[in-house]
Amino acid sequence: MTQNFIFNVSFIDNADEVSITYGVKDPNVLSIMVLEETGHVKRLTWQAHEHRWFEIWFAPKEECDNFRRCGSNTNCDPYNADKFQCECLPGFEPRFEREWYLRDGSGGCVRKNNVSTCRSGEGFVKVARVKVPDTSMARVDEKLSLKECRQKCLSDCSCEAYTSANEISESGCVSWHANMEDTRTYAQVGQSLYVRVDKLELAKYANHPYGSLGKKGIIAISSVSICLLVFMVVIFWYWFVKARNGWQRRDRKYSFRLSIDDSTSLHEFNSTHNSDLPFFDLSSIAAATDNFSTDNKLGQGGFGSVYKGQLSNGMTIAVKRLSKYSGQGSEEFKNEVVLISKLQHRNLVRILGCCVQGEEKMLVYEYLPNKSLDSFIFDETKRSLLDWGKRFDIICGIARGILYLHHDSRLRIIHRDLKASNVLLDSELNPKIADFGMARIFGGEQIEANTNRVVGTYGYMSPEYAMEGNFSIKSDVYSFGVLLLEIVTGRKNSGQYEDITSTNLVGHIWNLWREGRAMEIVDQSLGESCSDHEVQRCIQIGLSCVQDYALDRPSMSIVVSMLSNIESTLPTPKYPAFIFKKTPHDSSNPSTSEGIYSVNEVTMTKIEAR
């Protein structure tokens, strides 16, 4: 709940009480917990020299953390990116099918019709890695083992589910005899919940052969089969048309997956991770965007055009449509489909699906109403909407997103095209990193790679990558450093500056910082919201990230730590890289590799002689 270096925490669990007690280690630290009218809880500490409260913890962190998010007898699974978060527990079905179809799970689930779970061959289905249902009405017996708990629940017709009171030792018994509320799935931790089901449901989950259900089971299945057969004959034509359309969609999806499997750059990833991203029909995307109307066009980049749309269920989406004449092609498209569908982080844009039909290739994302970061910080009017507190939050959010890519996701991922236009802002101006078409995956202990096809954006590429094709996590660190300095100053790195010794923002800031004049370059629109101490720290952190040699740059974990601990001592940055300074001598040198560069935020291919 809180950082251990701030609080002392103790947990008491005995016959008299169950409680958590915590206190502040340092009496000079002021801390409060705030319950907002929305139901959100925040823990804040007071920063005296900044005269403001700093948020260190908040809840809920995701939809499934909300109590009874999905109603009774359900399980909320936040990792179902391609499905509804709410799902009925085994043996249950939605109470209100229409609302459930519209993704409203508040009505919960009920036992399936005509299902008897009382002493008729029933059993239990294991639901793993969950926070068990609310225990306020549960029955607890600490003396029973897990096996004894099962027998006791099985003999009691009112018992709906059970689990162990102690997951590690499998001792103690907790059972539920009414509706089960507030169950949710965790990625790795959690307990196992055993839900009571009838014998047919048990057979389905156990994958038993048909004959093992016994005589009554065979009769029941035969009766149901006959009814289904009659029903299918009545609606045969309708079923045939729907099935034919389904086959066509599956064929398109299968052929696309085959083309992904042929990709050498993603071979290792696809050998162990299959993409189950939903596929949208071209007709539904065209209808959602009013046939790709110019009125719905949000912008255009190296990939193609981006459109705003609204699905038939009312959900607002953003559609990225691959241009036939794009410098980026199918490889980048497949890369993004396979990669981003596996990522889950609050500071990464969420992909909802894709469309592959004929020559059309499109990606469907969550819609973010405030568009990209560059539309704020480089705009004379809108930049004032981002005060220093919000800019600092954006910097920290971007850093946490990159840290997740480099260290906390299942595979180490190098973005390779971090820039202001690839950071989107949601309705609350929270940053979300986007555009993973250029990303590369590192497996195992791999820390760097080399390529003859340099991709990225002029002004954001590290020197070792732009000049030699060598890239690593430190390449993203360099891009982050440039982006951080742009956020602080409100200026583009590729702009023109009066400093005669440099031609870019990084060099200009370096010269001012050495002279103790770094605050002169800070965006004037920040006004009184500007915190000199935080701004100077951010400038120094940014300069540390853009040092000439990759080994000198900090990792993103260190960057996040430096941003979080505002009293920690920062290392003195060394000379930064000036790889984009143009001279007549530079322009005469042929390149040793094929390069893709972004000029004016539009990615294009540039082939030079060897």
C-alpha positions in Angstrom: 0.0 0.0 0.0 2.8 2.4 0.9 6.6 2.6 0.5 8.4 0.8 3.3 10.9 3.6 3.7 8.2 6.0 4.7 5.9 3.9 6.9 6.1 1.2 9.6 3.5 -1.4 8.9 2.2 -4.2 11.2 -0.4 -6.8 10.6 -2.4 -8.5 13.4 -4.5 -11.6 12.9 -5.7 -13.4 16.0 -8.9 -14.5 17.7 -9.7 -10.9 18.9 -8.9 -8.8 15.9 -7.7 -8.6 12.3 -6.1 -5.2 11.6 -3.3 -3.3 9.8 -1.5 -0.5 11.6 1.0 1.8 10.1 2.8 5.0 11.2 5.3 7.4 9.7 8.9 6.5 10.4 10.1 10.1 10.3 7.9 12.5 12.4 9.0 15.3 10.1 7.1 13.7 7.2 3.5 14.8 6.9 1.2 12.3 5.2 -2.5 12.2 4.6 -5.0 9.9 2.9 -7.8 11.4 0.9 -11.1 9.8 -0.1 -12.5 11.6 -3.1 -16.1 11.8 -4.0 -15.5 9.5 -6.9 -14.5 6.7 -4.5 -10.8 7.0 -5.3 -8.3 6.9 -2.4 -4.9 8.7 -2.5 -1.9 8.8 -0.1 -0.1 12.1 -0.2 3.1 13.4 1.5 3.9 17.1 2.0 6.9 18.5 0.2 7.8 21.5 2.3 10.2 23.2 0.0 7.8 22.9 -2.9 4.7 23.8 -0.8 2.6 21.1 -2.4 1.3 17.6 -1.7 3.0 14.7 -3.7 1.0 11.6 -4.6 2.8 8.4 -3.6 -0.1 5.9 -3.9 -3.6 5.7 -5.2 -6.5 3.2 -5.6 -8.2 1.7 -7.4 -5.5 1.3 -10.1 -7.8 -0.5 -12.6 -11.5 -1.2 -13.1 -11.4 -4.6 -11.4 -10.2 -3.0 -8.2 -13.6 -1.4 -7.8 -15.9 -3.4 -5.4 -18.5 -5.5 -7.2 -17.3 -4.3 -10.6 -19.1 -7.1 -12.3 -22.0 -8.0 -9.9 -22.8 -11.2 -8.1 -21.3 -14.6 -9.0 -18.8 -13.2 -11.5 -15.1 -12.9 -11.9 -13.5 -9.7 -13.1 -10.4 -10.3 -15.3 -8.5 -7.1 -16.2 -6.1 -9.1 -18.5 -8.9 -10.0 -21.0 -7.8 -7.3 -23.4 -9.8 -8.8 -26.3 -12.9 -9.7 -24.3 -15.3 -8.3 -21.7 -13.6 -8.0 -18.3 -16.6 -9.6 -16.5 -17.2 -13.4 -16.8 -19.6 -15.7 -15.0 -18.2 -18.2 -12.6 -18.4 -21.8 -13.7 -22.1 -23.1 -13.6 -23.5 -19.5 -13.9 -24.9 -17.4 -16.7 -25.6 -13.7 -17.1 -28.8 -12.5 -15.3 -29.5 -10.0 -18.1 -28.2 -11.2 -21.4 -28.8 -7.9 -23.3 -27.0 -5.7 -20.8 -24.2 -8.3 -20.6 -23.8 -8.1 -24.4 -23.5 -4.4 -24.1 -20.7 -4.9 -21.5 -22.8 -3.9 -18.5 -22.0 -6.6 -15.9 -23.6 -4.9 -12.9 -26.6 -7.4 -13.0 -24.2 -10.3 -12.3 -24.8 -13.9 -12.9 -27.3 -16.6 -11.7 -27.2 -20.4 -11.8 -28.0 -21.8 -15.2 -31.6 -22.8 -15.8 -32.7 -26.2 -14.6 -29.4 -27.0 -13.0 -29.4 -28.9 -9.8 -26.1 -28.9 -7.8 -27.4 -30.9 -4.8 -26.1 -34.5 -4.4 -26.5 -35.5 -8.0 -22.9 -36.2 -9.0 -21.8 -32.6 -8.8 -18.3 -31.4 -8.0 -16.0 -28.4 -8.0 -14.2 -26.4 -10.7 -11.0 -24.7 -9.8 -10.7 -21.0 -10.5 -7.0 -20.1 -10.1 -5.2 -16.9 -9.2 -8.1 -14.9 -7.9 -9.0 -12.6 -5.0 -11.6 -14.8 -3.4 -15.2 -13.4 -2.9 -16.0 -11.0 -0.1 -15.9 -12.9 3.2 -18.2 -10.8 5.3 -20.9 -13.5 5.0 -18.6 -16.5 4.5 -18.2 -19.3 7.0 -14.7 -20.0 8.4 -13.4 -23.1 10.2 -9.7 -23.0 10.9 -9.5 -26.6 12.0 -10.3 -28.3 8.7 -7.9 -29.2 5.9 -8.6 -28.4 2.3 -9.7 -31.9 1.6 -12.1 -31.9 4.6 -13.3 -28.5 3.5 -14.3 -30.0 0.2 -16.2 -32.8 1.7 -18.0 -30.5 4.1 -19.0 -28.2 1.3 -20.1 -31.1 -0.9 -22.4 -32.5 1.8 -24.1 -29.1 2.3 -26.5 -28.2 -0.5 -26.3 -24.5 0.3 -22.5 -24.4 -0.1 -21.6 -22.6 -3.4 -17.8 -22.5 -3.2 -14.9 -23.0 -0.9 -11.2 -22.2 -0.5 -8.4 -22.6 2.1 -8.0 -20.1 4.8 -4.2 -20.4 4.4 -3.2 -20.8 0.7 0.4 -21.8 1.5 -0.3 -24.6 4.0 -3.7 -25.4 2.5 -5.2 -25.4 6.0 -8.5 -23.8 7.2 -11.8 -23.7 5.4 -13.7 -20.7 4.0 -17.0 -21.4 2.4 -19.8 -19.3 0.7 -23.5 -20.2 1.0 -25.0 -17.2 -0.9 -24.1 -14.9 -3.7 -20.4 -14.5 -4.3 -19.3 -10.9 -4.6 -16.1 -9.1 -5.8 -14.0 -11.9 -7.3 -11.2 -10.8 -9.5 -8.2 -12.4 -11.3 -4.5 -11.6 -10.7 -1.7 -12.1 -13.2 0.5 -14.2 -10.9 -0.6 -14.1 -7.3 -4.0 -14.9 -5.7 -5.7 -18.0 -4.3 -7.6 -20.9 -5.9 -11.4 -20.8 -5.5 -13.4 -24.0 -5.9 -16.9 -23.4 -7.3 -19.7 -26.0 -7.1 -21.1 -27.2 -10.5 -23.4 -29.9 -11.7 -22.1 -33.1 -13.3 -22.6 -31.9 -16.9 -20.7 -28.7 -16.2 -18.0 -30.7 -14.3 -17.6 -33.0 -17.3 -17.2 -30.0 -19.6 -14.4 -28.5 -17.6 -12.7 -31.8 -16.9 -12.9 -32.7 -20.6 -14.3 -36.2 -19.8 -15.3 -38.6 -22.7 -19.0 -38.6 -23.6 -19.7 -42.1 -22.1 -18.4 -41.2 -18.6 -21.4 -39.1 -17.8 -23.5 -42.2 -17.1 -27.0 -43.1 -18.2 -28.8 -39.9 -16.9 -26.2 -37.7 -18.4 -26.5 -39.4 -21.8 -30.3 -39.0 -21.7 -30.0 -35.4 -20.8 -27.4 -34.7 -23.6 -29.5 -36.6 -26.1 -32.6 -34.6 -25.3 -30.7 -31.4 -25.6 -29.1 -32.5 -28.9 -32.5 -33.3 -30.4 -33.9 -29.9 -29.4 -30.8 -28.2 -30.9 -31.1 -30.2 -34.1 -34.8 -29.2 -34.6 -33.8 -25.6 -33.9 -31.0 -25.7 -36.3 -33.2 -27.1 -39.1 -35.7 -24.3 -38.6 -33.0 -21.5 -38.9 -30.7 -23.4 -41.3 -30.4 -20.7 -43.9 -29.6 -18.0 -41.4 -27.0 -20.2 -39.8 -25.4 -21.1 -43.1 -24.9 -17.4 -44.1 -23.4 -16.6 -40.7 -21.2 -19.6 -40.8 -19.9 -18.8 -44.3 -19.0 -15.3 -43.2 -17.3 -16.7 -40.2 -15.2 -19.0 -42.3 -14.1 -16.1 -44.5 -13.0 -14.1 -41.5 -11.1 -17.0 -40.1 -9.4 -17.6 -43.4 -8.2 -14.0 -43.5 -7.1 -14.2 -39.9 -5.2 -17.5 -40.5 -3.4 -16.2 -43.6 -2.4 -13.1 -41.7 -1.0 -15.1 -38.9 1.0 -17.2 -41.3 2.5 -14.0 -42.7 3.4 -12.9 -39.2 5.1 -16.3 -38.5 7.2 -15.8 -41.6 8.6 -12.6 -40.1 12.2 -13.2 -39.1 12.3 -10.2 -36.7 9.5 -11.6 -34.7 10.2 -15.3 -35.1 11.3 -15.8 -31.5 8.3 -14.0 -30.1 5.7 -15.8 -32.2 7.2 -19.2 -31.4 6.0 -18.8 -27.9 3.3 -16.1 -28.0 0.3 -16.1 -30.4 -1.6 -13.0 -31.0 -5.3 -13.3 -30.2 -6.2 -9.8 -31.2 -9.9 -9.3 -32.3 -10.4 -8.8 -36.0 -12.8 -6.2 -37.2 -14.7 -6.3 -40.5 -13.9 -3.6 -43.0 -17.6 -2.7 -43.2 -17.8 -2.1 -39.5 -14.7 0.1 -39.5 -16.0 2.0 -42.5 -19.4 2.5 -40.8 -17.7 3.7 -37.6 -15.6 6.3 -39.4 -18.4 7.4 -41.8 -16.5 5.8 -44.7 -13.2 7.5 -43.5 -14.7 10.9 -43.7 -12.3 13.9 -43.7 -14.4 15.3 -40.8 -13.3 12.3 -38.7 -9.6 12.5 -39.6 -7.5 13.1 -36.5 -4.1 13.4 -38.2 -1.5 11.8 -40.5 1.9 10.3 -40.1 4.4 8.0 -41.7 2.1 5.1 -41.2 -0.9 6.7 -42.9 -4.0 8.5 -41.6 -5.7 8.2 -38.2 -9.5 8.5 -38.0 -12.0 8.9 -35.1 -14.9 6.4 -35.1 -17.8 5.1 -33.1 -18.7 1.4 -33.1 -22.3 0.2 -33.1 -22.1 -0.3 -29.3 -21.3 3.3 -28.7 -17.6 2.9 -28.0 -15.4 5.7 -29.5 -12.2 4.4 -31.2 -9.2 5.6 -33.1 -8.4 3.9 -36.4 -4.9 3.9 -37.9 -5.1 3.1 -41.6 -2.0 2.0 -43.5 -1.3 4.0 -46.6 -0.5 2.2 -49.8 2.3 4.7 -50.3 3.7 4.7 -46.8 7.4 4.4 -46.1 6.4 1.9 -43.5 4.9 -1.3 -44.6 3.4 -4.6 -43.6 6.4 -5.5 -41.4 5.8 -2.6 -39.1 2.1 -3.3 -39.1 2.6 -6.9 -38.1 5.1 -5.9 -35.5 2.6 -3.6 -33.8 -0.2 -6.2 -34.0 1.8 -8.9 -32.4 3.7 -6.7 -29.9 1.3 -4.2 -28.4 -1.5 -6.7 -28.0 0.7 -8.4 -25.3 1.4 -5.2 -23.4 -0.6 -4.0 -20.4 0.4 -0.7 -18.7 -1.4 2.5 -17.8 1.1 4.5 -19.7 0.9 2.5 -23.0 -1.8 3.0 -25.5 -4.3 0.1 -25.6 -5.0 -1.6 -28.9 -8.6 -3.0 -29.4 -8.1 -5.0 -32.6 -7.1 -4.8 -36.2 -8.6 -5.2 -39.7 -6.9 -7.0 -42.6 -9.0 -7.3 -45.7 -7.6 -7.2 -49.2 -5.1 -4.4 -49.4 -6.6 -2.7 -46.3 -4.6 -2.9 -43.1 -5.8 -1.0 -40.0 -5.3 -0.9 -36.3 -8.0 0.0 -33.8 -7.0 1.8 -30.6 -8.7 3.3 -27.6 -9.6 6.9 -28.4 -7.6 9.5 -26.6 -9.4 12.9 -26.9 -6.3 15.1 -26.3 -4.3 13.7 -29.1 -0.5 13.9 -28.9 1.9 15.7 -26.5 3.5 17.8 -29.3 0.1 19.4 -30.0 0.4 21.0 -26.5 4.0 21.8 -25.8 4.8 23.2 -29.3 1.6 25.2 -29.6 1.7 28.8 -28.5 -1.9 28.7 -27.2 -2.3 25.2 -25.8 1.1 25.0 -24.0 -0.3 27.1 -21.2 -2.8 24.3 -20.4 0.1 22.2 -19.1 1.5 23.8 -15.9 4.6 22.5 -14.3 2.8 20.0 -12.0 1.1 18.4 -15.0 4.3 18.4 -17.1 6.2 16.7 -14.3 3.5 14.1 -14.0 3.7 13.5 -17.8 7.5 13.1 -17.6 7.2 10.6 -14.8 4.4 8.7 -16.6 6.5 8.4 -19.8 9.4 7.2 -17.7 7.3 4.5 -16.0 6.0 3.4 -19.4 9.5 3.0 -20.8 10.7 1.2 -17.6 7.9 -1.3 -18.1 9.0 -1.9 -21.7 12.7 -2.3 -20.7 12.4 -4.3 -17.5 8.9 -5.2 -16.3 7.1 -6.7 -19.3 7.5 -10.3 -20.3 10.2 -9.5 -22.9 12.6 -6.6 -23.1 11.3 -4.2 -25.7 13.1 -1.3 -27.4 10.7 1.3 -28.8 13.2 3.0 -31.2 10.9 5.9 -32.1 10.1 7.8 -28.8 9.1 11.4 -29.6 6.5 13.9 -28.6 4.1 13.0 -31.4 4.2 9.3 -30.2 3.0 10.2 -26.7 -0.8 10.5 -26.5 -2.8 12.2 -23.8 -6.1 10.8 -22.4 -9.0 12.9 -21.1 -7.1 13.7 -17.8 -3.8 14.5 -19.7 -2.2 11.2 -18.6 0.5 10.1 -21.1 0.4 6.9 -23.1 3.2 5.8 -25.3 2.1 4.8 -28.8 3.3 3.6 -32.2 5.2 0.3 -31.7 5.7 -0.3 -35.4 9.5 0.2 -35.1 9.9 -1.6 -31.8 12.3 -4.6 -31.4 12.1 -7.4 -28.9 15.1 -8.6 -26.9 14.9 -12.1 -25.4 16.7 -13.6 -22.4 19.9 -11.7 -21.5 20.2 -9.8 -24.8 21.0 -6.1 -24.2 21.9 -4.7 -27.6 21.6 -5.4 -31.3 22.8 -4.1 -34.7 20.9 -3.3 -37.9 21.6 -1.9 -41.4 18.1 -0.4 -41.4 18.1 2.5 -39.1 14.6 3.7 -38.1 13.6 6.6 -36.0 13.2 10.4 -35.9 15.7 13.1 -36.6 16.7 14.7 -33.4 15.7 11.8 -31.1 18.2 9.1 -32.3 21.2 8.2 -30.2 24.6 8.7 -31.9 25.6 5.0 -31.8 22.3 4.1 -33.4 22.1 6.8 -36.1 25.7 6.4 -37.2 26.5 2.7 -36.6 23.1 1.0 -36.3 23.8 -0.2 -32.7 20.7 0.0 -30.5 19.9 -1.0 -26.9 17.8 0.2 -24.0 20.2 3.1 -23.8 18.9 4.3 -27.2 15.5 4.8 -25.7 17.1 6.5 -22.7 18.6 9.0 -25.2 15.3 9.6 -26.9 13.6 10.1 -23.5 16.3 12.7 -22.5 15.5 14.7 -25.6 11.8 14.5 -25.0 12.2 15.5 -21.3 14.1 18.6 -22.4 11.5 19.5 -25.0 8.7 19.2 -22.3 10.6 21.5 -20.0 11.4 24.1 -22.6 8.5 23.9 -25.0 10.9 23.9 -27.9 11.8 21.3 -30.5 15.3 19.8 -30.5 15.5 20.2 -34.3 14.8 24.0 -34.1 17.3 26.8 -34.8 19.1 28.5 -31.9 21.2 31.6 -31.5 24.0 29.6 -29.9 26.9 29.5 -32.3 28.4 26.4 -30.9 25.4 24.2 -31.3 22.5 23.7 -33.8 20.0 21.9 -31.6 18.2 22.2 -28.3 20.4 19.7 -26.5 23.6 21.6 -27.3 22.0 25.0 -26.4 20.8 23.7 -23.0 24.2 22.1 -22.3 26.0 25.4 -22.8 23.5 27.3 -20.6 23.6 24.6 -17.9 27.5 24.8 -17.7 27.2 28.6 -17.2 24.5 28.2 -14.5 21.8 29.8 -16.7 19.7 26.7 -17.5 16.5 28.4 -16.2 16.7 30.9 -19.0 15.5 28.3 -21.5 12.5 27.1 -19.5 9.1 27.6 -21.1 7.8 31.0 -20.0 4.2 29.9 -20.1 4.8 27.9 -16.9 4.7 31.1 -15.0 4.4 30.8 -11.2 3.6 27.1 -11.4 7.3 26.5 -12.2 9.3 24.8 -9.4 13.0 25.9 -9.9 14.3 23.0 -7.9 12.3 20.3 -9.8 13.0 22.0 -13.2 16.7 22.2 -12.6 16.7 18.5 -11.6 14.8 17.5 -14.7 17.2 19.4 -16.9 20.2 17.7 -15.3 18.4 14.3 -15.6 17.7 15.0 -19.3 21.3 15.9 -19.9 22.4 12.7 -18.2 20.2 10.8 -20.6 21.7 12.4 -23.8 25.4 11.8 -22.9 27.5 10.9 -25.9 28.5 7.4 -24.7 25.7 4.9 -24.1 27.5 3.4 -21.0 27.4 6.8 -19.3 23.6 7.1 -19.6 21.5 5.9 -16.7 19.0 3.0 -17.0 15.3 3.9 -16.9 15.0 2.3 -13.4 17.6 4.9 -12.2 15.8 7.7 -14.1 12.5 6.8 -12.4 14.3 6.7 -9.0 15.9 10.1 -9.6 12.5 11.6 -10.6 10.8 10.2 -7.5 13.4 11.0 -4.9 13.8 14.8 -5.3 16.3 15.1 -2.5 18.8 12.5 -3.9 22.1 13.6 -5.3 22.3 13.6 -9.2 25.4 12.6 -11.1 27.1 15.3 -13.1 26.4 14.7 -16.9 29.2 14.5 -19.4 29.4 16.1 -22.8 26.2 15.3 -24.8 26.1 14.1 -28.4 25.8 16.5 -31.3 25.3 14.1 -34.2 22.9 16.2 -36.1 25.0 19.3 -36.6 25.3 19.9 -40.3 28.5 21.1 -42.1 29.5 21.0 -45.7 31.9 18.3 -44.9 29.2 16.1 -43.3 26.9 16.4 -46.3 29.6 15.0 -48.7 30.1 11.8 -46.8 28.1 8.8 -48.1 26.1 6.8 -45.6 27.1 3.2 -44.8 23.5 2.1 -44.2 20.0 2.4 -45.4 18.1 4.8 -43.1 14.5 5.7 -42.3 14.3 9.2 -40.7 11.3 11.3 -39.6 11.4 14.9 -40.9 8.7 17.3 -39.7 7.2 14.4 -37.7 6.5 12.4 -40.9 8.5 9.1 -41.3 9.9 8.5 -44.7 12.5 6.2 -46.3 15.8 7.6 -47.5 18.3 5.4 -49.4 21.9 6.6 -49.8 24.8 5.2 -51.7 27.3 2.9 -50.0 
